[in-house]
């Protein structure tokens, strides 16, 4: 089961990295034409998302839907918040950190067989 959790972590990290990439470029390069979607950053973004999706599909082939989706959601929440804090300098309230702590407990409970 732990390999599935690691794969989900990897996929969520890729999803979050793709979101960081899009956040960085979309302000100056909005998607308004076919040329926009042919930009190098957008192609890299799509490849990152494709790999992350394939990783999740692999886990879905091995674990039931509810557990996989719940685990991906919780891991995505934790990953996105950690990247926001470390890469974007976002500051969260103590309630948010408390909630993330609950999410980490949820990851442990969901991954327990």
C-alpha distance (Angstrom), angle and dihedral (degrees) to the residues before:
residue distance angle dihedral
X1 . . .
X2 3.80 . .
X3 3.81 91.4 .
X4 3.80 88.0 58.6
X5 3.80 90.2 51.1
X6 3.81 90.5 50.4
X7 3.80 91.2 49.4
X8 3.82 90.2 49.8
X9 3.83 89.3 49.4
X10 3.80 89.6 50.9
X11 3.77 93.0 48.9
X12 3.80 92.9 48.2
X13 3.80 91.2 48.7
X14 3.80 88.4 52.9
X15 3.81 91.5 48.0
X16 3.81 90.1 50.6
X17 3.82 92.2 46.9
X18 3.78 89.0 51.3
X19 3.79 89.5 51.3
X20 3.81 91.0 50.3
X21 3.80 89.8 50.3
X22 3.79 92.1 49.4
X23 3.81 92.1 45.8
X24 3.78 90.0 53.4
X25 3.81 97.2 48.8
X26 3.80 105.3 29.2
X27 3.81 94.0 72.0
X28 3.80 93.6 61.2
X29 3.81 97.5 27.5
X30 3.81 109.6 39.7
X31 3.76 117.0 -173.7
X32 3.78 102.0 -106.7
X33 3.80 104.6 134.5
X34 3.78 145.0 18.5
X35 3.81 88.0 -91.8
X36 3.80 88.5 59.1
X37 3.78 92.4 59.5
X38 3.79 91.4 47.5
X39 3.80 92.6 58.9
X40 3.80 114.2 119.8
X41 3.81 93.7 -119.6
X42 3.81 91.2 54.3
X43 3.81 93.1 49.4
X44 3.83 89.9 50.3
X45 3.81 89.0 47.6
X46 3.82 91.0 53.0
X47 3.82 92.1 47.7
X48 3.80 91.8 50.7
X49 3.81 90.8 49.7
X50 3.82 91.6 46.4
X51 3.80 92.9 53.4
X52 3.82 91.1 46.6
X53 3.81 90.9 49.9
X54 3.81 92.0 49.5
X55 3.80 89.5 51.4
X56 3.81 90.8 53.2
X57 3.80 91.4 47.1
X58 3.79 89.0 53.3
X59 3.79 90.6 54.9
X60 3.82 90.8 45.1
X61 3.80 88.3 57.8
X62 3.81 89.4 58.6
X63 3.81 106.0 33.2
X64 3.79 132.2 43.8
X65 3.79 118.9 -90.0
X66 3.80 99.1 -114.4
X67 3.78 95.0 51.1
X68 3.81 93.5 45.0
X69 3.79 95.2 48.2
X70 3.80 92.8 44.7
X71 3.79 91.5 48.3
X72 3.81 92.3 47.1
X73 3.80 90.8 49.4
X74 3.78 94.4 50.0
X75 3.81 93.9 43.4
X76 3.81 89.4 47.0
X77 3.80 90.3 53.0
X78 3.79 92.7 51.0
X79 3.81 94.1 42.6
X80 3.80 94.9 48.3
X81 3.79 92.4 48.7
X82 3.79 93.4 47.5
X83 3.80 91.5 50.0
X84 3.80 89.9 47.6
X85 3.79 91.2 53.2
X86 3.80 97.5 42.4
X87 3.81 102.6 34.8
X88 3.79 103.7 27.1
X89 3.79 100.3 32.1
X90 3.78 93.0 -123.6
X91 3.78 116.2 167.2
X92 3.78 118.7 -147.2
X93 3.77 130.5 -159.2
X94 3.78 120.6 -107.5
X95 3.81 87.6 -107.9
X96 3.80 90.0 58.2
X97 3.80 91.8 50.4
X98 3.80 88.9 47.7
X99 3.81 89.6 51.9
X100 3.79 91.4 49.1
X101 3.79 87.7 52.5
X102 3.80 88.8 55.3
X103 3.80 88.6 49.0
X104 3.80 90.0 54.7
X105 3.81 89.4 51.8
X106 3.82 87.6 49.9
X107 3.82 90.3 53.6
X108 3.78 89.9 53.5
X109 3.80 92.6 47.7
X110 3.81 93.7 46.0
X111 3.77 92.7 48.8
X112 3.81 93.8 49.7
X113 3.76 110.6 99.7
